[in-house]
Amino acid sequence: MTTLVKLGEKIADLRKRRGLTQEDLAGLADMDRSFISEIENGHKNLSVTSLIRSFERASGKAAGCGFCLTFQFKQLILHAK
């Protein structure tokens, strides 16, 4: 299993645990839903900087997510192996 696939699975898992659909996350991160799908399936390589920036935008828009969501995404990026 590639790192991209593992990272995508972790993003999908965290999204689902937050009760978000791909459409919800796409709206929060200012991304297209199909792009979120491609990331979660390990088909798109997004730079770590771009990924963090997108999810910081998402955490800023999502009520109740705030710092926790950004922190969790940063942690999964750092531990994706």
C-alpha positions in Angstrom: 0.0 0.0 0.0 1.4 3.4 -1.0 1.8 6.4 1.3 -0.8 8.3 -0.8 -3.3 5.4 -0.3 -2.6 5.3 3.5 -2.9 9.1 3.8 -6.2 9.1 1.8 -7.6 6.3 4.0 -6.7 8.3 7.1 -8.3 11.5 5.7 -11.5 9.5 4.9 -11.5 7.9 8.3 -11.1 11.3 10.1 -13.8 12.9 7.8 -16.2 10.1 8.6 -15.5 10.2 12.4 -16.4 13.9 12.2 -19.7 13.0 10.5 -18.8 14.8 7.3 -19.5 13.8 3.7 -17.0 14.3 1.0 -19.3 17.1 -0.2 -19.2 18.7 3.3 -15.4 18.5 3.4 -15.0 19.8 -0.1 -17.1 22.9 0.7 -15.2 23.6 3.9 -11.8 23.2 2.2 -12.8 25.1 -0.9 -12.2 22.0 -3.1 -14.3 20.0 -5.5 -15.9 16.9 -4.1 -14.3 14.7 -6.9 -10.9 16.0 -5.9 -11.6 15.0 -2.2 -12.5 11.6 -3.6 -9.3 11.3 -5.6 -7.3 12.3 -2.5 -9.0 9.7 -0.3 -8.5 7.0 -2.9 -4.8 7.8 -3.2 -5.1 9.0 -6.8 -4.0 12.6 -6.2 -0.8 13.9 -4.7 -1.4 17.1 -2.8 1.6 18.9 -1.2 1.6 18.8 2.5 1.5 22.6 2.6 -1.5 22.7 0.3 -3.2 20.0 2.4 -2.7 21.7 5.7 -3.8 25.1 4.2 -7.0 23.5 2.9 -7.8 21.9 6.1 -7.0 25.0 8.1 -9.6 26.7 5.9 -12.0 23.9 6.7 -11.4 24.0 10.4 -12.0 27.8 10.4 -15.4 27.3 8.7 -16.6 24.2 10.6 -18.5 25.0 13.8 -17.1 22.9 16.6 -14.0 21.7 14.7 -11.6 24.6 15.0 -8.1 23.8 16.1 -8.9 20.2 16.8 -9.6 19.3 13.2 -6.4 21.1 11.9 -4.3 19.4 14.6 -5.7 16.0 13.7 -5.0 16.4 10.0 -1.4 17.6 10.8 -0.9 14.6 13.0 -2.1 12.1 10.4 0.1 13.8 7.8 3.1 13.5 10.1 2.4 9.8 10.9 1.4 8.6 7.4 3.9 5.9 6.5 
